[in-house]
Amino acid sequence: MFLYLLNNTEGQAFMELAVQAMRVNGEEKNCEKAEFETYLTELNMPDYQVVGLSFDEATSAFKYSSIPVKRSVIIEICGILYADKEIDSAEQKWINALAAKFKLPQKETDRLIRWSKDFSDFLEIGLMYINAKE
């Protein structure tokens, strides 16, 4: 949704972070993999192969990025973390570390996480209404 703000280098680094986010709690769930695929489509990178950058290497790609880009990364990564309808303590710790790397205040990070969860829930409800049988 907001990944259009990223340049190519940021997009590749984002995909590396997305893979790391999926693996935070030790498993890659199908719902997370599906979200990952939507990111590839949105970034127009259907053939992207994960390189295996470290957390520090991936986050360094955003060193000179604008605040809107950094916020969009947090929001979109929350999408993959919340794909299973929960952000567990390990995932919470990881997203907070990412936000800290981006020098985003904790209060703002909490708002972005809360907004991401709410948006995901509202989208699911909207789709349920649209697909409801009369």
C-alpha positions as CSV (number, residue, x, y, z in Angstrom):
1,M,0.0,0.0,0.0
2,F,2.8,2.5,0.9
3,L,5.7,0.7,-0.7
4,Y,5.5,3.0,-3.7
5,L,7.5,5.5,-1.6
6,L,10.6,3.3,-1.6
7,N,13.3,3.5,-4.2
8,N,14.9,0.3,-5.6
9,T,17.6,0.0,-3.0
10,E,15.1,0.6,-0.2
11,G,12.7,-1.9,-1.8
12,Q,15.3,-4.6,-1.8
13,A,16.3,-3.9,1.8
14,F,12.6,-3.9,2.7
15,M,12.2,-7.4,1.3
16,E,15.2,-8.6,3.3
17,L,13.5,-7.1,6.5
18,A,10.2,-8.7,5.5
19,V,11.9,-12.2,5.4
20,Q,13.5,-11.5,8.8
21,A,10.2,-10.4,10.2
22,M,8.6,-13.7,9.1
23,R,11.3,-15.6,10.9
24,V,11.3,-13.7,14.2
25,N,9.3,-16.4,16.0
26,G,11.0,-19.3,14.2
27,E,8.3,-20.2,11.7
28,E,7.1,-18.8,8.3
29,K,3.3,-19.1,8.3
30,N,1.4,-19.3,5.0
31,C,-0.4,-16.1,5.8
32,E,3.0,-14.4,6.2
33,K,4.2,-15.9,2.9
34,A,1.1,-14.6,1.2
35,E,1.7,-11.1,2.5
36,F,5.4,-11.4,1.3
37,E,4.1,-12.1,-2.2
38,T,1.9,-9.0,-2.2
39,Y,5.0,-7.0,-1.3
40,L,6.9,-8.4,-4.3
41,T,4.0,-7.5,-6.5
42,E,3.6,-4.0,-5.1
43,L,7.4,-3.3,-5.5
44,N,7.3,-4.8,-9.0
45,M,10.0,-7.3,-8.0
46,P,8.4,-10.6,-8.8
47,D,11.8,-12.4,-9.3
48,Y,13.5,-11.0,-6.3
49,Q,15.8,-13.5,-4.6
50,V,16.5,-13.0,-0.9
51,V,20.2,-12.2,-0.4
52,G,20.3,-12.8,3.4
53,L,21.4,-9.3,4.5
54,S,21.8,-8.9,8.3
55,F,19.4,-6.7,10.2
56,D,22.1,-4.0,10.3
57,E,22.9,-4.3,6.6
58,A,19.2,-4.0,5.7
59,T,18.4,-1.1,8.0
60,S,21.5,0.8,6.7
61,A,19.7,1.2,3.4
62,F,17.3,3.5,5.1
63,K,20.0,5.7,6.7
64,Y,19.2,8.7,4.6
65,S,15.6,7.9,3.9
66,S,12.8,10.3,4.7
67,I,10.6,9.9,7.8
68,P,7.6,9.0,5.5
69,V,9.6,6.2,4.0
70,K,10.6,4.9,7.5
71,R,7.0,5.1,8.7
72,S,5.8,3.2,5.6
73,V,8.3,0.5,6.3
74,I,7.1,0.1,9.9
75,I,3.5,0.0,8.8
76,E,4.1,-2.6,6.0
77,I,6.3,-4.8,8.2
78,C,3.5,-4.7,10.8
79,G,1.3,-6.1,8.0
80,I,3.5,-9.2,7.8
81,L,3.9,-9.6,11.5
82,Y,0.1,-9.3,12.0
83,A,-0.8,-11.5,9.1
84,D,-1.7,-14.3,11.7
85,K,-3.7,-11.8,13.7
86,E,-1.2,-11.4,16.5
87,I,2.1,-9.7,17.2
88,D,3.8,-11.8,19.8
89,S,6.5,-10.6,22.3
90,A,9.4,-11.5,20.0
91,E,7.8,-9.8,17.1
92,Q,7.1,-6.7,19.2
93,K,10.7,-6.6,20.3
94,W,11.9,-6.9,16.7
95,I,9.6,-4.1,15.4
96,N,10.7,-1.9,18.2
97,A,14.3,-2.5,17.4
98,L,13.6,-1.6,13.7
99,A,11.9,1.6,14.8
100,A,14.8,2.4,17.1
101,K,17.2,2.0,14.1
102,F,15.0,4.4,12.3
103,K,15.1,6.8,15.3
104,L,11.4,6.8,15.5
105,P,10.0,7.6,19.0
106,Q,8.4,4.7,20.9
107,K,5.1,6.6,21.1
108,E,4.9,7.1,17.4
109,T,5.9,3.4,16.8
110,D,3.1,2.3,19.1
111,R,0.6,4.4,17.1
112,L,1.9,2.9,13.8
113,I,1.6,-0.6,15.1
114,R,-1.9,0.1,16.5
115,W,-3.0,1.7,13.2
116,S,-1.7,-1.3,11.2
117,K,-3.6,-3.8,13.3
118,D,-6.8,-1.7,13.1
119,F,-6.5,-1.3,9.4
120,S,-5.9,-5.0,8.9
121,D,-9.0,-5.8,11.0
122,F,-11.2,-3.2,9.3
123,L,-10.1,-4.5,5.9
124,E,-11.0,-8.1,6.9
125,I,-14.4,-6.9,8.1
126,G,-15.0,-5.0,4.9
127,L,-14.1,-8.0,2.8
128,M,-16.5,-10.1,4.9
129,Y,-19.3,-7.7,4.2
130,I,-18.6,-7.5,0.5
131,N,-18.5,-11.2,0.2
132,A,-21.5,-11.9,2.4
133,K,-24.3,-13.8,0.7
134,E,-27.7,-12.0,0.6
